[in-house]
Amino acid sequence: MGDNNNNNYEGVCCNESQYAFIFLYLGYFLLVILTQGSIIVKPLRLLATFIHEMSHAIVCWLTCGSVTGIEVYNNAGGVTKYR
């Protein structure tokens, strides 16, 4: 038995960087919940949708396709049209 004590749970859960990740993730989650309907978030969501649709267009061009249009809708949806 001696010094090897299996009942010592100190440091079992998380190290310092894991605690930081957990608290930052919870802070991010609360920030998203609190700002969900705000006027600041809407343009950011539309920008993220445009970047997403542009990635589809880039892959289309890289595979020798032809992009005919990119549409981003007010509900943060979008579509990339190609041939």
SULCOR-V63720 format. One record per backbone hydrogen bond with DSSP energy under -0.5 kcal/mol. CO is the residue of the C=O (numbers start at 1). NH is the residue of the N-H. E is the energy in kcal/mol with one decimal. If there is no record, write none. Layout:
co=CO nh=NH e=E
co=CO nh=NH e=E
This chain:
co=1 nh=4 e=-1.1
co=3 nh=5 e=-1.4
co=4 nh=6 e=-0.7
co=5 nh=8 e=-0.9
co=7 nh=9 e=-0.9
co=9 nh=12 e=-1.9
co=15 nh=19 e=-2.2
co=16 nh=20 e=-2.1
co=17 nh=21 e=-2.2
co=18 nh=22 e=-2.4
co=19 nh=23 e=-2.6
co=20 nh=24 e=-2.6
co=21 nh=25 e=-2.6
co=22 nh=26 e=-2.4
co=23 nh=27 e=-2.2
co=24 nh=28 e=-2.5
co=25 nh=29 e=-2.6
co=26 nh=30 e=-2.4
co=27 nh=31 e=-2.4
co=28 nh=32 e=-2.4
co=29 nh=33 e=-2.3
co=30 nh=34 e=-2.6
co=31 nh=35 e=-1.9
co=33 nh=36 e=-0.7
co=35 nh=38 e=-1.4
co=38 nh=42 e=-0.9
co=39 nh=43 e=-0.7
co=40 nh=44 e=-0.9
co=41 nh=45 e=-2.4
co=42 nh=46 e=-2.2
co=43 nh=47 e=-2.3
co=44 nh=48 e=-2.4
co=45 nh=49 e=-2.2
co=46 nh=50 e=-2.3
co=47 nh=51 e=-2.5
co=48 nh=52 e=-2.1
co=49 nh=53 e=-2.6
co=50 nh=54 e=-2.5
co=51 nh=55 e=-1.7
co=52 nh=56 e=-1.3
co=53 nh=57 e=-1.9
co=54 nh=58 e=-2.5
co=55 nh=59 e=-2.0
co=56 nh=60 e=-2.1
co=57 nh=61 e=-2.5
co=58 nh=62 e=-2.5
co=59 nh=63 e=-1.3
co=60 nh=65 e=-3.2
co=61 nh=64 e=-1.7
co=66 nh=83 e=-2.6
co=69 nh=81 e=-3.5
co=71 nh=79 e=-2.5
co=73 nh=76 e=-1.7
co=77 nh=73 e=-3.5
co=79 nh=71 e=-3.0
co=79 nh=81 e=-0.5
co=81 nh=68 e=-2.4
co=81 nh=69 e=-1.6
